[in-house]
Amino acid sequence: MPADYSSTAKALALPISPLPSPSPETTRPPWSRRNPSSARRANANSPYSQRSTPPSSYKDQILASGYKVQRQLLKTFQSLSIPQRIAAIIALLLSLVLGILFLVYSERIFGFLAPAAKKWHSVTGGWIILWLMTFTCAFPPLIGYSTSVTIAGFVYGFPNGWYIVASATIVGSLASFMASRTVLSSYVHRLVGQDKRFEALALTLKHDGLKILCMIRFCPLPYSLSNAAMSTFPTVNPLNYALATAIASPKLLIHVFIGSRLAVIADSEGGKMDAGTKAINYISIIVGGVLGVAVGWIIYQKTIARARELENEELEDGRREGD
């Protein structure tokens, strides 16, 4: 009897099942390797699944968003090391100084840029250079896409510059998407695998398809990084991605318009344009910029709200299945 008791105790002390070994899948972004049940469990801890009482008025919403951005910026700054904080402060001061210098010496700057733009415009096939610049900016982690689009308006005017950058954007986005899904796959997974913005958008794509994909293309997300991130979503196919990029391409008209207004101001240096007309052009640039940011931000907020709604629905479904 004691022997039986001892053997039983030893048997109970053994682990029920072997510990799982690490899988190569753990190196992939969360949204590209989840099944429905694990997604429900992960969503419980997602920052987008937290319910909160919305502000009572539009003014309160704006104030709440402002406080949220302020807290996030402060939190980000406090998380930096001392050298990083110093670098951030220097970058901020440098941007401020450059902005002031631009305002003070704007006439000389535009006086230099206007002839250069005219020479570029007169070069046969000069648009190909701009097309290739825009195309190249589609690949992660390159930057300069917005600058290329604005240059298109400055050199080729409105809306002619749009045809150049819109076609380059569609082709470049598709090429970046395919490269990020194949030869750049491992690099892309390390680059965007833990980005919570794209993790939230992945859930909406599973449910809403092309519609939400178009909304994502309208969002003010980093251009090359969004191309890379979209390639990691199993539910997105290349054809739909190219189609959504084409549908969202009219948003580039705002940047092209701003570039064209800058060209008009540059041509006016030397007394050709009165102060009132120049003020109208500056105001149109500011209004265009604010409009572009506002539209992109609103669409982004609606997209994130949809992601939050879908996560809550999956949590409810998971609770029902557990009951």
JOZI-V351080 format. One line per field, one symbol per residue. burial: b if it has 16 or more other C-alpha atoms within 10 Angstrom, else e. A space follows every 10 residues. Layout:
burial = ???
This chain:
burial = eeeeeeeeee eeeeeeeeee eeeeeeebbb bbeeeeeebb eebeeeebbe eeeeeeeeee eeeeeeeeee eeeeeeeeee eeeeeeeeee eeeeeeeeee eeeeeebeeb bebbeebeeb beeeeebeeb bbbbbbbbbb eebebbebbb bbbbbbbbbe bbbbbbbbbb bbbbbbbbbb beebbeebbe bbbeeeebbb bbbbbeeeeb ebbbbbbbbb bebbbbbbbb bbbeebebeb bbbbbbebbe bbbbbbbbbb bbbbbbbbbe eeeeeeebee bbeebeebee ebeeebbebb eebbbbbbbb bbebbeebee eee
